[in-house]
Every structure is written in structure tokens, then in C-alpha cells.
Amino acid sequence: MRDSLRHVGSSASSLVRRHNPDYKLLMYTTILVVIGLIIIFAIGPQRANVLNESFGSNLSGTYFVIKQAVSVVIAVASFFVFAFLFKIDALLRYRQILLYVGLAACTLLFLLGNVVHVEAVTQCALGACRWFVLPGIGTFQPAELLKFGMLIFLGGFLAARMRMGLINDTEKTIVPVLALLAVAAVFVIGFQKDMGTGIALFSIVAAMLVAAGVKKEVGLVLLALTVAAGLLLIVTAPHRIDRVMTFFKGDEASVDDPSGYHIAHAKIAIGSGGVLGVGIGNSVQAAGYLPEAINDSVFAILGETFGFVGLVFILVMFYLLLMRILSFIDRLEKPEYRLVVAGVFGWIASHVVINVAAMIGLVPLTGITLPFLSFGGTSMLFIAAALGVVFQISRYTVHGHIKEVTNENSRGRRGVGRPRYASRRSTR
């Protein structure tokens, strides 16, 4: 039995008895989805009125909740496909195709939106083209597909480097990962002007590198390079400099200041909610005062509607979901599985932390969705797909924690060492 466990890269199904998935993961996700539907139902009519009055639209009061419900149905289908139908090992075999499709979609969007300006199939706003227009369906954001593609690709790529003892090799591991991240950043942050999605991509890669066992020294160098790149991206974009300067104003930023209008109204919304909130359908800020109230700023509206108690409950749900995902990492045999789960943790955690921190003034304002709560389909679709993968992987956890003995200098062995189990009880 011990000899059969020598190679970490062996098939998980042959090493660990397949068991029931972790249904707590599904429970926490379902609760968040239901809360998201409730808040869209509450503020959807107000958002429709704003658009009707400001842009001459003719939207019904149920337009947004119906669209969100359709997005939920599609997300549920995505979760089901990746949890039960599309096996993770097959997904990893197609990792290069997934990555290439994501990069190709971003390239096509750039060409159609920024070069030849085909307005019929692209949607641009505030100087940024981030969406394809799918007639009769809605919009599609290829950056979300790129996130998913990078998640799966790096899961296989870094696992292969782990087996060869090359995870800290600059030429064969670190440089290729940085090159891929740089290309993704050019499309997402450069062309699409989407700093929030760019930060999420960095978070996915960072979480996977940590889980892969990158040395502290290498990690510090990568962190320094990331910070330097982030500062460069800020100083070369006037709107980002403006947001940073507004952040340093703190509570001095007011609704009379154009640069501070957004964050000031976000704080007003949260403060107006008090302990228990103003109640469903009674939001004032959703009536046109708070920008992006139904999307990136939905956390502030949740605070106004449900109050401090409601926000604490929502944050607890996110905490439980994230901790559940994190608990799988050191109980998985295959390095590919551990890395993918770590990437999903970084993905969701970055969205939650950045969105919440921006709405309460802890970090400069940036556009990023709050998973399952913000209005929109593409983000929910791919986060649901990623959670479906994690749900499937949860079938292969062992009872105790796995500790690996790595040999970074060993180039002739396929494995990085023999896994040691903290418990010899049932692997279920």
C-alpha cells in the first residue's frame, strides 16, 4: 500500500476511495444566490426607473430580476456540468485549449471593439470595451473565460513542475508564469481597463504558487514585481491616479466632489442601514444616487437594506464558503487538484475582499463584482463552474492532512516525494 502511494501524481481514483462530495459547499453557495435574487428583486424596479428616465429605456420593473433568475439557471447548469459530467482529469487534459480560447476571445474583443469598432457585437463604456454582445441573449465578458482558462492551465502546468522538482526554477517555471500573467494583464488591465479583474487574475496565480510550494524568497521577489507593475499601471492611467487620491482623502471625500461622489454615497448607504436596515424595497441610494448600485456597489445597498446584522450574516457566509474551500487543499492527493482548489480560493477571496474593502473605504475604489450578489451573468457563470470543479474534487479528500517531503534538487525522479498521512483511518 505504501509503495502504491510513492508518486504524488498517480491517479487519485486509485489512491483515494471516491466518496460523497462536500454538500456544505453547495449549501453556503445556495444561501448567497438566494440573497442575491432577493436584493435584485428589491432594487431592480428602481434601477429600471433610473434607466427609463435617464436614457429613454422602456424596461419593466421585473426586467432585472428576470434576467438575474435566468443567469442563476445558467450558473446552476454550469455548476452541474463541472461537478458531475465533465471530469476534472479530462478538463486538465484540455487545459491548453481552454487557455488559448480565453486568450483568443480577449484578442477578438480588442480587435472588434478597439481596432475596427464593430458596435453590433461589442459593448463599450467609459472608453473600455469589455463585453461581447450576444443578440437575444445579453453580454459576455471574455475576461471571465480567461480566468477559468488560466486556473485550469496553471493547475496542470505547476503540478508538472512540482513532480520534476522545478517549482522554484526561474527559467522553466517562474518566467513562463510571469509571461502568461503579463499577457493576460495587457488584455484585461491595458486594453479593457479592468483593474479589478486584473487583481483577481493576480490573486489566482498567487494562491496557486503558494500552494505549489514556491520558496519565500521567490515569493517576495514576485510580490515586489507585482507591486511595481501595479504602481506603473496606476501612474500611467489618470482615472486610477484620481481614485487613489480620492482614497487618501478619506472621509473628506464628499458627494460634492466628482471624484469622491461614488464612495461617499456608498458610505451613506451603509450608514443609513443602521443595525437592521431600512427593509426590502426601501433603499434610497438605489434610486439613482449610488453609481452601479445593482452591480459593483451592491454591498452598500445590502447594508442599507439589511443593516449591520445583514452584512455580518453575508460576510459569515462568504467566510464559511472560503474556509470550506481552503480546508480541501491539504487533504487532496493529486497536486493538480490542490492547485486548482487553491486558485478558486484566490479567485473568490479576491472578489469578496476587494469589493467589500472598496465599499467601506479601506482600499481605492475599483470595479469588481461581489460573487452571486452582483447583477450579471458571466461572472456568476464561471465562478459557478469553478465551484463545480471544487465540488467534484471534494470527492477525493482524505480524512487527515497530507504532508509532502519535497526534493527540489532531484531531477531524475517523477515524484516530489512520498506523501505522509496524518491519519491512517478511513480515507472517506
N, C-alpha and C positions, 0 to 999 in steps of 0.2 A: 504493500500500500504506500509506504513512504517513498519507494523508488518511483512509483507512478506519479508522485507529486513533485518530482525533481524540476520539471520545466514549467515555469510560470505560464508560458504561452500555450500550454496544452488546452484542448477543448474543455470548456467549463462544464459542458453537459456530461463529460466522462469523469470529472473530478468531484463535482458537487451535485448532489441529488436535487433535481428540479422540484421546486415546491411552490406553494401559493404565493402570489405577488403581495406586495405591501399595500393593503387597502386603505391604510391611514393616509397615504399619499393622495389617493383618489378622494378621500373624504375632505381633506383640507382644500384641495383644488375646487371641489364642488361648492363648498361654502363660499369661496371667493367669487366664483362665477355667479352664484345666486345674488350675492351682494351687488355685483356689477350690473346685473339685469335690473335690480331694484332701483339703483341710482340713475341709470339711463332712463328708466320708466318715469322717474321723478322729474328729471331736468330736461328730458327730450322735448316736451312741448314748449318750454321756454327757449330752448336753442332753436327750434323751428320758427318761433315767432321772431327771434332776432334776425335770422336769415331772410325771412319773408319781408320784414320791414326794411332791412338794410340793403338787400341785394335783389329784391323783387322776386324772390323764390315763391313757390307755391307748395310748401311742404305741409303735410298733415301733422297733427300733434302726436301721432303714433309712428311717424316715419323712423325716428332714431331707434326706438325700442324694437321695432320690427327688424330693422337692419342688424341690430345687435343680436337679436334672437337667431337670425339666420347665421351670423358669424359664430355663435355658440354651437349651433348644429354642425357647421362645417368643422369647427375645432374639435368637437366630440368625435366626429368621424375620423379626423386626423389622429387623435389620441388612440382610437380603437385600432386603426391600421398599424400604427407603430408599436402598439402594446401587444397585439395578438396576431397580426397577419404577416407583417414584414419583419422577419427575424433579424436580430441585431448583427449576427455574423454575416448575413447576406448584405446588410446595409454597409458594413465595413468593407466588404469586397468592392462595392461600388463607390467608395469614398472619393476617388479621384474624379469620377464623373459628376458627383454631387458638387464638388468644389468648382469644377470647370463650368457647370451650368450656372452656379451662383455668380461667378466672375463674368460669364458671357452675358447674363441678364443685366448686370450693372453696366457693362460696356455698351450694350444695346440701348439702355436708357440714356446714357450720356450722349450717344450719337444722335438718337432721335429727339431728345429734349434740348440739348445744348448746341449741337452742330447743325442739324438740318431743320430743327424746330417743327416737328410733326405734332401739332397740338391735338390732333384727333386721338392719339394713342398715348400721350404723356400728359401728366398734370404737374404744373409748376406753380410755386407760390413763394413770394418774397425772394425771388432770384434763385430758387433752388428747385431742381427737377428730381423728385424722389419717388414718383409713382408712375406705373403704367395704368392706363385707363382700359378696363375690360368692358366693352359695351354690353349693357344689360345686366352686368354683374356688380361692378364697382371698381375699386382701385386695388393695385397690387404693388407692394413695396419690395423690390428685389434685394434690398439690403438685409431683410429678414431671412431670405433664402440663403444669402451669403453666410450669415451667422451659422445657420444649420449645416451648411456645407463645410465650413471651417471646423465646426465642432466634430463632425464625423471624420473628416480627413485627418485632423491632428490626433484624434484618438488612435487611429491606426499607425500614423507616422511616428508619433512619440513612443508608442508601445514597441515598435520595431527597434527603435534606438535603445530603449531600455533593455531589450533582450541581448543586444550586441554590446552593452556596456558603454554606449556612446551618448548618453543623455546629456552630458556636460561638454561634449566635443563641439568646439566652436565652429569648425568648418562643416561638419556633417549634420549638426542639429541646430545650433543657435542661429547661425546665419540664415539657413533656409526658413526657419520660423519667422525671423525678423523680416526677411524679404517678403514673405507672404503677407505678414501683417502690414507692411509698408504699402504694398499694392492695394490691399483692402482699404487702408486709410485714405489713399489717394482718391478712390472712388467714393467712399462714404463721407469722409470729412472734407476732402478737397472739392470734388465735383458736386456732391449732393448737399454739402454744407450741413451735415448732420452730426454734430459733435456728440450728442447723446448716444447714438448708435455706435459711433466710433469708440466711445468709452466702454460700451458693452462688449464690443469685439476684443478690446484690450483685456477686459476682465475675464472673458472666456479663456483666452490664451494664457493669462497669468495663473488662473486657477489650475489649468491643466499642467503647466510647467511645475508648479509647486507639488501637485500630486505625483508627477513623474519623478520627483526627487532631484530637481536642479539644485546645485550647491548654493549656499548662502551668498558666496562671493559673486557667483554668476548672476544670481537673482538681484543683488544690489546694483550690479552694472546695468542689467536690463531695466531696472527701475529708474536709474539715473537717465538712461537713454529715453525712456518713456516720458519722464518729466520734461526733459529738454525738448522733445518733439511736441509735447503738449503746449509748452510755452511758445514755441515757434508758431504753432497753429493759431494761438491766441493773438500774438502781436502782429500777425500778418492779416488779421481779419478785424476791421473796425467794429463790427457789431459784437464780436466777442470781447474786445477791449472795453466796450461800453458796458457789457454785462458784468465784467469783473469790477469796473469802477463803481457800478451801482451796488454790487455786493459789499464793497468796502464802506459804502455809506451807511450800511446797517439800517437801523430804524429811522434814520434821517431821510431815507428814500420815501417819497410821498406820491399820492395819486396825481399831484400837480406836476410831477417830474415825469416827462415821457419815458425816460429810461427806467424809472422806478415804479411806473404805473402797475405793471403786472404783479410784481412781488408784493407791493403794498396792498393790492386788492386780495391777493392770496392770504395774507396775514389777517386782513379784515374778515375774510370768510371764516377762517379757522377760529378767530377770536369771537365772532358773532355766535358760533355754535355753543359756546359755554360748556356746561357739563353734559347735558343730554341732547343738545341740538335743537334746531327750530322745527324739525319734523319734515317728513316727506312732502315734497311739493311746495315748501315754503321758502326755498332758497332765494335770496335777493341777488347774490353775486352771479348766479347762473342766468339772470335776465339781461345779460349783455355787458355787465361791468367787468367780470373777470375773463380775460382772454383764454381761449382754449379750455373753457370750463368743462367741456364734455370729454376732452382728450387728456392732454398732459397735465392739466390743472385739476383733475377730478379729485385728487386727495384733499384739496382745500374745500371743495364742495361737499365731500363726505364729512369733513369736520364741521362745516356749517349745518349740515342736515342731521347728523347723528351725534355731534358733540364729542367731547373728550373721551367719554366712555366708548362710543362707537369707533373712534380712531384706535384706541388701545386694543379693542377686540380685533380689528382688522390687522393691526401690526402683530398681534399674537398669532393670528392665523398664518401670516407670512413667515413668522419666526418658526412655527411648528413645521410648516412645509419645508423650509430651508434646512432645518436641523434634521428632518427625516431624510432628505436627500443626502446630507453630509454624512449621516450615520452609515450609509451603504458603502462608502468609499473603502474603508479598511476592513470590510467583510466580503470583498469580492476577490476571486482567484485570478481572473484574467486582467492583465494591465489595461487592455483596451476598454474594458467595462469601467474600471476605476477612473480612467481618464475622461471618458465620456460623461460619467456622472459628475465628476469634478467640474467639467466645463458647463454643464447645465446649472450647477450650483452658482458658478460665477456669473452666468447669464442672467438668471432670475434675481440674484442678490444685487447685481449692479443696477438693474432697473428699479428695484424697490428702494435701495439706499439713495440713489441719485435723485429719483423723483421726490421722495419724501423730504430729503435734506434741502432740495431746491425750494420746495413749497414753504418751508419754515425758515428759510434764510440761512442755512448752515453752509451752503455752497452756492456758487454763482448759478443763476438760472440757466437751464438748458432743457431742450425738448426731448423727453423720453417718456414712454408710456408706463403706466402702472399695471402690471400684468393682471389680466382678467377683469379689471375695473375700468380702464380707459375704453372709450368708444373706438372701434376699429377692428378689422378682421385679420390683416396679415400678421401682425404681431401675435395675436391670440392663436392663429393657426399654427405657427411654427413653435411657439412656446408649448402648445398642447402636444405637438409632435415630439418635441424634446422630452416632455414629461412622460409621454407614451413609451419612449425608449427606456427611460429610467424605470418605469413601472415594469416593463418586461425584464430588465436587468435585475430587478429586485427578487426575481425567482431564483437567482443563483448566489445569494448571500450565504455565508456560513454562520454558525452560531457565535463563534468567538472572533476576535480580531486576528488578521493575518499580518505577520511580521516578516519582512523580506530581508535577507542578507545579500546585499548587492556587491558586485565586484566590478568596479568601474574600469579597471585596467585589463580585465580579461576580455580578449578579442576572439578567442577560439571557442568559447562556449556559447551555446544558443541561449541558455537561460541566464538570468541575472542572479540566480541563487535559489536555494531551496526554501520554500515558504514554511514558516513555523506557525503552528496554530496555538492560540492562547487557550483553546479548549478542545478536548478530544471527544466531547459529547456529540450527539447527532448534529449533522450539518444542516438540518432543516431550519 
